[in-house]
């Protein structure tokens, strides 16, 4: 399994086709407000010259952005940027483009709102449905967080693997589709918060093992409560980190 956002932060997003490159550039520009909501994107001739691509590539690009809910084409008007309420905010590229632009406190806290709405229930499902392999995987992943020598990045990756494993162990495929959202929230929190070398995450293995223990016991309410506590703690770190940044800049 590869961590898309962590890998992106390390090496930059490398696109392999002209279509992917143009989608990436225009998507980032829309999220950054270079093309604000309600504006009309440049015409094919201008974009073709800028990106050195064919009109066919541009048509496919607009179809891709339209499928994400970011633009709509109107005859004799052009391609207009839509309101953010129409964007597919579960789309991994849209989430990554927000990180490229510079993720805000509001954006990260909104991610945690969705996690709180979904992940505790998923943990409860795991307590009902987990098999022996699921439990062994979750226990091993929780123990991995206690290993010494973690960097902020490696600990974020270990945490991500645990939460994605919970989604898998729920045996509900809809839960797994939230992986990009969970990933973005964790990346943002770990990058803002105190690194593990400063004991900022000293209890992370214990809090995650409480989830595992509740799952092993088949205790649905306890599994939900333990997962909720982990997410609330992460949300608190985000708030504390932004408050500290505000004090420094004041």
N, C-alpha and C positions, 0 to 999 in steps of 0.2 A: 504494500500500500504506500502510495506517495502522498505527501502533504502538499497540496497544491499551493496554498497561500504562503506557507513557510518557504517552499521551494521558489516561489515567485519572488519573495522578498530577498532571497539569497542571490539569485542569478538573473532576475529580470524575466518577464514573460517573453519567450521566444516563439514567434509564430512561424509556421512552416509553409503557408500558402499566401498568395496575394489577397485572397478573400479574407482569410483570418486576420491579416495585418490591417486591412482597411476597417474591418469590424472593430478591431481593438482600438485603433486610433480614433475613429468616430465615436465609439462608445465612451471612451475616456473623456473626449471633448464634451460630449453631452452631459455626463455626470459632473464635470468640472464647471459647467455653465458657459463654456465657450460658445455653445449653441444652446441658449436658454429655452426653457419651456415656452412653447408657442411660436418659436422662431422657425423659419424655413431654412433647411439645409441648402448649401450651394448646389447648383445644378450639375448634371452629369459631366458636362464639358469641363467645368472648373475642377471637379473632383478627379476626373480622369487624368487631367494634366498634373494635378498635385501629387497623386499617388502612383502615376505611371501605370495605370491598369486599364483594362478594356471596359466598355459599357456593360458587358455581360457580367463582369466581376462586380461592378457597382450595383447592378440589379439584384444579384444574389446577396450582396451586403445589406441592401435596404430590406430585403425579405427577412434576413436574419435579425436585424434590429427591430423590424415590425413584429416578428414572432416573440421578441422579448418585451413587447409593449411600449417601446421607447419612441417609435415614430409611426406616423400614418401618412400614406400617400394620397393626395387629392388631385384629380385631373385639373389641368390648367392652373394649378396653384403651386404644387411642389410637394416635397416631403417635409412634414411639420413634426417638431418635437412635441411629444405628448406630455400631459401632466404626470407627475411622479406616481400618482395613485394608480395609473395604468401599467406601470413597470412591474415586471415579474421580479420582485425582490428576493425570491428564493433562487434566482439564477446565479450560478457561481461566478460568471463573468461580471455581472452587474455588481455583485458584492466586491469582487477584486478591484473593479474600477473605482469604487468608493475608497478603497485603501490607497490606490494610486493617487487619488486626489488629496488625501489627507483625512483620515477618519476622524469624525467628531465624537465628542462625548455623547451627544444625543443619539447618533447612529449606533454606537456600541450599546447604549442602554436599551435601545429598541430591540437589538438582537437578544439581549438578556430577557426582555419581556416575553419574546416568543419562546425562548428556552424554558422559562418558568411555566408557560402555558402548556408545553408539550412533554418535556423530558421527565418530570416527576411521574406523569401518567405512564410513560414508556417504562420507567423503572418498576412501576406496579405491575405492568403486563409481564415483565421479565420474572418477577416474583411468582407469578401464576404459571408461566409457560416454560421457564428455562430448563434445559436438559443438563446432563452432567458435563458435556463438552462446553456448553455456554458458561457454566459456573467456573469451570477450570480456567477458561480463557479470561474471564473477568477477574478472578483472583490473581492470576499471573500478571495481568496488566496493572492492577492496583499495587502489587508488590514491586513492580518495576519502578513505580514513582518513588519508592523509598530508597532506591539504589543511590549511593553517593556519586558525586561528580557530575550531576546533571547541570547543563547550562539552561538558561531561560528557554532557549529554542528546543532543546531535547526534552525538557520537561513538558513544554507545550505539546509536543508531538506525542509523548506518552499519555498525557491527559486526553488528547484528541482520540487516540486509539481506544481508550477506555470508553469514552462516551459513544463513539461509533459502534463499539461492540455491544453496548447496552441497546442501541437502536436495532442492531441485527438480532439480538437475543429476544427482542419483543416479538419476533416472527410476524411483524407487520411491515410490509414493504414501504408503506407511506412514511414510516418513521425514518427509514434510511435516506429518504430524499432530502431530509433536513441537514444532511452532513455538511454542506457548504456553509450553512448558517451557523452551526455549532463551531465549525472550524474558524470562521471569521471572528466570532465572539472570543474564542480562546486565544487566537493570535493577538487580537487587540489587547486583551487583558494582560497576557504575559509580557508583551512589549512595553506596556505602560508601567507595570508594577515592579516591586523590588525583586531583583534576581535572586535565585535560590541560594547563592553564595552569601547573601545577607539574611538568610533565614526568612525571607518573605513568604515562602511556601512550605515551611517546615512541617505543617500538619496535613499536607495534601494527601499523602498515602493513607493516613488514618481516616480522613473524612470519606475517601472513596471506598475504603475497606468496610466502612459502616454500611454503605450501599450493598456491597457484596454479602455481608453477614445477614442483612434483612432479606435479600433474595434467597440465600441458602435456607433461611427459616421459613420461606414462603409467606412472609409477613408483608402484605401489600401496602398497608398504611405506613409501615416503618420504611419500606423501600422508597415510597414517594416522599416522605419527610426527609430522609437522608439525602436524596437527590436534590430536593428543594434547597436544603441547607448549603450544599456545595455551590449551587448556582447563585444563591443570594450572597454567599461569601465572595464569589468572583465579581458580582455586580458591585459589591462594596469596595473591592479593590479598584475597580474602574473609577468610581466616584472619588475615592481618596487620592488616586493618582492625578486626576484632573484638578482637584482642589489644591494639591501641592504645586502643580504647574502654574495655577493662578496666583498662588502666593509668591512664587519665584519671579513671575513676570510683573508683579505689582510694584 
